[in-house]
């Protein structure tokens, strides 16, 4: 179950976050539009297949837990989600996930440090 700061998010974003937490890369990738783009750590991942590959690699490389810190709507289609990430890497990271949503799918996701 997702924490209350995320309750206001569109269903597809909540579905993605839940699938990502469960390390279910196929379910998480299915939340994206066919031509979606994810930018993480300065690298772009395009389309569902590319995004699925990125999800598979990152879940194999890192074990982590996420703590939602907040969620805010910014405009008609954009949501900012802040999460604390802790895992098998040095330190703790607070990251901002900027989701753009259209036609029931995530059309872009940009992940950056807070």
GROMACS elastic network, one bead per residue, 0.5 to 0.9 nm:
[ bonds ]
;  ai    aj funct       b0    kb
    1    18     6  0.76363   500
    2     5     6  0.82911   500
    2     6     6  0.65289   500
    2     7     6  0.73054   500
    2    14     6  0.74980   500
    2    17     6  0.82266   500
    2    18     6  0.69557   500
    2    68     6  0.85654   500
    3     6     6  0.58812   500
    3     7     6  0.70087   500
    3    67     6  0.84662   500
    3    68     6  0.69183   500
    4     7     6  0.50535   500
    4     8     6  0.80386   500
    4    68     6  0.86690   500
    4    70     6  0.89330   500
    5     8     6  0.71712   500
    5     9     6  0.85777   500
    5    68     6  0.66994   500
    5    69     6  0.68892   500
    5    70     6  0.52027   500
    5    71     6  0.59109   500
    5    72     6  0.89349   500
    5    81     6  0.88767   500
    6     9     6  0.55604   500
    6    10     6  0.89694   500
    6    13     6  0.89421   500
    6    14     6  0.70412   500
    6    68     6  0.72982   500
    6    69     6  0.88498   500
    6    70     6  0.70239   500
    6    71     6  0.59917   500
    6    72     6  0.89813   500
    6    81     6  0.78955   500
    7    10     6  0.83285   500
    7    11     6  0.88977   500
    7    14     6  0.77823   500
    7    71     6  0.87263   500
    8    11     6  0.87798   500
    8    71     6  0.76830   500
    8    72     6  0.83775   500
    8    73     6  0.86611   500
    9    12     6  0.82088   500
    9    13     6  0.63280   500
    9    14     6  0.63178   500
    9    71     6  0.73621   500
    9    72     6  0.82389   500
    9    73     6  0.79964   500
    9    79     6  0.74640   500
    9    81     6  0.89004   500
   10    13     6  0.54900   500
   10    14     6  0.64792   500
   10    15     6  0.87409   500
   10    79     6  0.87505   500
   10   101     6  0.81927   500
   10   104     6  0.86538   500
   11    14     6  0.50846   500
   11    15     6  0.60222   500
   11    16     6  0.85696   500
   11   104     6  0.83599   500
   12    16     6  0.61238   500
   12    17     6  0.86315   500
   12    31     6  0.60052   500
   12    32     6  0.85261   500
   12   101     6  0.81929   500
   12   104     6  0.66040   500
   12   105     6  0.62122   500
   12   106     6  0.70015   500
   13    16     6  0.50397   500
   13    17     6  0.61582   500
   13    18     6  0.85520   500
   13    31     6  0.75933   500
   13    79     6  0.89543   500
   13    99     6  0.75996   500
   13   101     6  0.81598   500
   13   105     6  0.82550   500
   13   106     6  0.71254   500
   14    17     6  0.51476   500
   14    18     6  0.61094   500
   14    19     6  0.85612   500
   15    18     6  0.51932   500
   15    19     6  0.61158   500
   15    20     6  0.84943   500
   15    27     6  0.82174   500
   15    28     6  0.73145   500
   15    31     6  0.72802   500
   16    19     6  0.51542   500
   16    20     6  0.59711   500
   16    21     6  0.85104   500
   16    27     6  0.73115   500
   16    29     6  0.77130   500
   16    30     6  0.83092   500
   16    31     6  0.59559   500
   16    32     6  0.85611   500
   16   106     6  0.88004   500
   17    20     6  0.50649   500
   17    21     6  0.61071   500
   17    22     6  0.86596   500
   17    28     6  0.75027   500
   18    21     6  0.51134   500
   18    22     6  0.63242   500
   18    23     6  0.86646   500
   18    24     6  0.86128   500
   18    28     6  0.80649   500
   19    22     6  0.50618   500
   19    23     6  0.61191   500
   19    24     6  0.50201   500
   19    25     6  0.69686   500
   19    26     6  0.84130   500
   19    27     6  0.58938   500
   19    28     6  0.51250   500
   19    29     6  0.89149   500
   20    24     6  0.58764   500
   20    25     6  0.66022   500
   20    27     6  0.81704   500
   20    28     6  0.58467   500
   20    55     6  0.80562   500
   20    59     6  0.85788   500
   21    24     6  0.76420   500
   21    64     6  0.86657   500
   21    65     6  0.74931   500
   21    66     6  0.74803   500
   22    25     6  0.85330   500
   23    26     6  0.89803   500
   23    28     6  0.83354   500
   23    55     6  0.82508   500
   23    56     6  0.83114   500
   23    59     6  0.63428   500
   24    27     6  0.55692   500
   24    28     6  0.62021   500
   24    29     6  0.86707   500
   24    55     6  0.86395   500
   24    56     6  0.86778   500
   24    59     6  0.89996   500
   25    28     6  0.50132   500
   25    29     6  0.59266   500
   25    30     6  0.84817   500
   25    51     6  0.88963   500
   25    52     6  0.60410   500
   25    53     6  0.83556   500
   25    54     6  0.88687   500
   25    55     6  0.55582   500
   25    56     6  0.59671   500
   25    59     6  0.81467   500
   26    29     6  0.51622   500
   26    30     6  0.61640   500
   26    31     6  0.89991   500
   26    52     6  0.64829   500
   26    55     6  0.85452   500
   26    56     6  0.86841   500
   27    30     6  0.51592   500
   27    31     6  0.68948   500
   28    31     6  0.55492   500
   28    32     6  0.76938   500
   28    51     6  0.89805   500
   28    52     6  0.77580   500
   28    55     6  0.80029   500
   29    32     6  0.57029   500
   29    33     6  0.88272   500
   29    48     6  0.57261   500
   29    49     6  0.77255   500
   29    50     6  0.89894   500
   29    51     6  0.61686   500
   29    52     6  0.51790   500
   29    53     6  0.89672   500
   29    55     6  0.76511   500
   30    33     6  0.77646   500
   30    34     6  0.87325   500
   30    48     6  0.69680   500
   30    52     6  0.84534   500
   30   105     6  0.84491   500
   31    48     6  0.86626   500
   31   104     6  0.82658   500
   31   105     6  0.55398   500
   31   106     6  0.60668   500
   32    35     6  0.79418   500
   32    36     6  0.59308   500
   32    37     6  0.84670   500
   32    47     6  0.78433   500
   32    48     6  0.63080   500
   32    51     6  0.82853   500
   32   101     6  0.88222   500
   32   104     6  0.88109   500
   32   105     6  0.51241   500
   32   107     6  0.60561   500
   32   108     6  0.78178   500
   33    36     6  0.50283   500
   33    37     6  0.86709   500
   33    47     6  0.73317   500
   33    48     6  0.70255   500
   33   101     6  0.88998   500
   33   102     6  0.82360   500
   33   103     6  0.84150   500
   33   104     6  0.83302   500
   33   105     6  0.51762   500
   33   106     6  0.58037   500
   33   107     6  0.53765   500
   33   108     6  0.83954   500
   34    46     6  0.86768   500
   34    47     6  0.52486   500
   34    48     6  0.54850   500
   34    49     6  0.85456   500
   34   105     6  0.88824   500
   34   107     6  0.82820   500
   35    46     6  0.66101   500
   35    48     6  0.70824   500
   35   107     6  0.72113   500
   35   108     6  0.89547   500
   36    45     6  0.83662   500
   36    46     6  0.59327   500
   36    47     6  0.51060   500
   36    48     6  0.69391   500
   36    51     6  0.82469   500
   36   105     6  0.87405   500
   36   106     6  0.69112   500
   36   108     6  0.53632   500
   36   109     6  0.81551   500
   37    44     6  0.65722   500
   37    45     6  0.56406   500
   37    47     6  0.62926   500
   37    48     6  0.85707   500
   37    50     6  0.87725   500
   37    51     6  0.76058   500
   37   106     6  0.88821   500
   37   107     6  0.66060   500
   37   109     6  0.65242   500
   37   110     6  0.83051   500
   38    43     6  0.80737   500
   38    44     6  0.55844   500
   38    45     6  0.50770   500
   38    46     6  0.65273   500
   38    47     6  0.85901   500
   38    51     6  0.68462   500
   38    54     6  0.89967   500
   38   107     6  0.85513   500
   38   108     6  0.56474   500
   38   110     6  0.57721   500
   38   111     6  0.78961   500
   39    42     6  0.60683   500
   39    43     6  0.54024   500
   39    45     6  0.63189   500
   39    46     6  0.88285   500
   39   108     6  0.80902   500
   39   109     6  0.63181   500
   39   111     6  0.61890   500
   39   112     6  0.85304   500
   40    43     6  0.54330   500
   40    44     6  0.66252   500
   40    45     6  0.80710   500
   40   109     6  0.82625   500
   40   110     6  0.62076   500
   40   111     6  0.50726   500
   40   112     6  0.69151   500
   41    44     6  0.85240   500
   41   111     6  0.71423   500
   41   112     6  0.69535   500
   42   111     6  0.87256   500
   42   112     6  0.85277   500
   44   110     6  0.89760   500
   45    48     6  0.87469   500
   45    49     6  0.88648   500
   45    50     6  0.53676   500
   45    51     6  0.54598   500
   45    52     6  0.89423   500
   45    53     6  0.85551   500
   45    54     6  0.69370   500
   46    49     6  0.75673   500
   46    50     6  0.51838   500
   46    51     6  0.60984   500
   47    50     6  0.53548   500
   47    51     6  0.60387   500
   47    52     6  0.84306   500
   48    51     6  0.50213   500
   48    52     6  0.58487   500
   48    53     6  0.85142   500
   49    53     6  0.61990   500
   49    54     6  0.86564   500
   50    53     6  0.50963   500
   50    54     6  0.62651   500
   50    55     6  0.86665   500
   51    54     6  0.50091   500
   51    55     6  0.61597   500
   51    56     6  0.86012   500
   52    55     6  0.50509   500
   52    56     6  0.61376   500
   52    57     6  0.86124   500
   53    56     6  0.50828   500
   53    57     6  0.61383   500
   53    58     6  0.85781   500
   54    57     6  0.51800   500
   54    58     6  0.60631   500
   54    59     6  0.85019   500
   55    58     6  0.52732   500
   55    59     6  0.60543   500
   55    60     6  0.84894   500
   56    59     6  0.53843   500
   56    60     6  0.61656   500
   56    61     6  0.86059   500
   57    60     6  0.51728   500
   57    61     6  0.60448   500
   57    62     6  0.85537   500
   58    61     6  0.50328   500
   58    62     6  0.58814   500
   58    63     6  0.86494   500
   59    62     6  0.54001   500
   59    63     6  0.65904   500
   59    64     6  0.85744   500
   60    63     6  0.75545   500
   61    88     6  0.89437   500
   62    87     6  0.69760   500
   62    88     6  0.61069   500
   62    89     6  0.74445   500
   63    86     6  0.84398   500
   63    87     6  0.54586   500
   63    88     6  0.57314   500
   63    89     6  0.84910   500
   64    85     6  0.65021   500
   64    86     6  0.53382   500
   64    88     6  0.65523   500
   64    89     6  0.85702   500
   65    84     6  0.81588   500
   65    85     6  0.58354   500
   65    86     6  0.54371   500
   65    87     6  0.62213   500
   66    83     6  0.61873   500
   66    84     6  0.55408   500
   66    86     6  0.65811   500
   66    87     6  0.88082   500
   67    82     6  0.86936   500
   67    83     6  0.53974   500
   67    84     6  0.50275   500
   67    85     6  0.66400   500
   67    86     6  0.85219   500
   68    71     6  0.80612   500
   68    81     6  0.75804   500
   68    82     6  0.62193   500
   68    84     6  0.64434   500
   68    85     6  0.89256   500
   69    81     6  0.76566   500
   69    82     6  0.53305   500
   69    83     6  0.51255   500
   69    84     6  0.68122   500
   69    94     6  0.87559   500
   70    80     6  0.81373   500
   70    81     6  0.57996   500
   70    82     6  0.52352   500
   70    83     6  0.71031   500
   71    79     6  0.69637   500
   71    80     6  0.55936   500
   71    82     6  0.63082   500
   71    83     6  0.89588   500
   72    78     6  0.86842   500
   72    79     6  0.56695   500
   72    80     6  0.52384   500
   72    81     6  0.65538   500
   72    82     6  0.88037   500
   73    76     6  0.77994   500
   73    77     6  0.79555   500
   73    78     6  0.60682   500
   73    80     6  0.63690   500
   73    81     6  0.88184   500
   74    77     6  0.73911   500
   74    78     6  0.51914   500
   74    79     6  0.55586   500
   74    80     6  0.70485   500
   75    78     6  0.56481   500
   75    79     6  0.78348   500
   76    79     6  0.87921   500
   76   101     6  0.88884   500
   77    99     6  0.80678   500
   77   100     6  0.54102   500
   77   101     6  0.52278   500
   77   102     6  0.67090   500
   78    98     6  0.69109   500
   78    99     6  0.55753   500
   78   101     6  0.64403   500
   79    97     6  0.80466   500
   79    98     6  0.57516   500
   79    99     6  0.51699   500
   79   100     6  0.65075   500
   79   101     6  0.82212   500
   80    96     6  0.64696   500
   80    97     6  0.57024   500
   80    99     6  0.63900   500
   80   100     6  0.89764   500
   81    95     6  0.82049   500
   81    96     6  0.56250   500
   81    97     6  0.50344   500
   81    98     6  0.64293   500
   81    99     6  0.78766   500
   82    94     6  0.69008   500
   82    95     6  0.56692   500
   82    97     6  0.62438   500
   82    98     6  0.87447   500
   82   114     6  0.76960   500
   83    93     6  0.82208   500
   83    94     6  0.56656   500
   83    95     6  0.55071   500
   83    96     6  0.66003   500
   83    97     6  0.78793   500
   84    92     6  0.70029   500
   84    93     6  0.56951   500
   84    95     6  0.63880   500
   85    92     6  0.59203   500
   85    93     6  0.50990   500
   85    94     6  0.61336   500
   85    95     6  0.73053   500
   86    89     6  0.76174   500
   86    90     6  0.86765   500
   86    91     6  0.71975   500
   86    92     6  0.50398   500
   86    93     6  0.66377   500
   86    94     6  0.89181   500
   87    90     6  0.78868   500
   87    91     6  0.81232   500
   87    92     6  0.75925   500
   88    91     6  0.88113   500
   89    92     6  0.80549   500
   93   113     6  0.71794   500
   93   114     6  0.83540   500
   94   112     6  0.86973   500
   94   113     6  0.60197   500
   94   114     6  0.56853   500
   95   111     6  0.66388   500
   95   112     6  0.55455   500
   95   114     6  0.51773   500
   96   110     6  0.79698   500
   96   111     6  0.56852   500
   96   112     6  0.53899   500
   96   113     6  0.59837   500
   96   114     6  0.56456   500
   97   109     6  0.65685   500
   97   110     6  0.57967   500
   97   112     6  0.67737   500
   97   113     6  0.88792   500
   98   108     6  0.78539   500
   98   109     6  0.54215   500
   98   110     6  0.51027   500
   98   111     6  0.64096   500
   98   112     6  0.84362   500
   99   106     6  0.66569   500
   99   107     6  0.76430   500
   99   108     6  0.58323   500
   99   110     6  0.68267   500
   99   111     6  0.88847   500
  100   105     6  0.86385   500
  100   106     6  0.58450   500
  100   107     6  0.55705   500
  100   108     6  0.51425   500
  100   109     6  0.64676   500
  100   110     6  0.89087   500
  101   104     6  0.67880   500
  101   105     6  0.56544   500
  101   107     6  0.54101   500
  101   108     6  0.71942   500
  102   105     6  0.55333   500
  102   106     6  0.63731   500
  102   107     6  0.62199   500
  103   106     6  0.83527   500
  103   107     6  0.87692   500
  106   109     6  0.72743   500
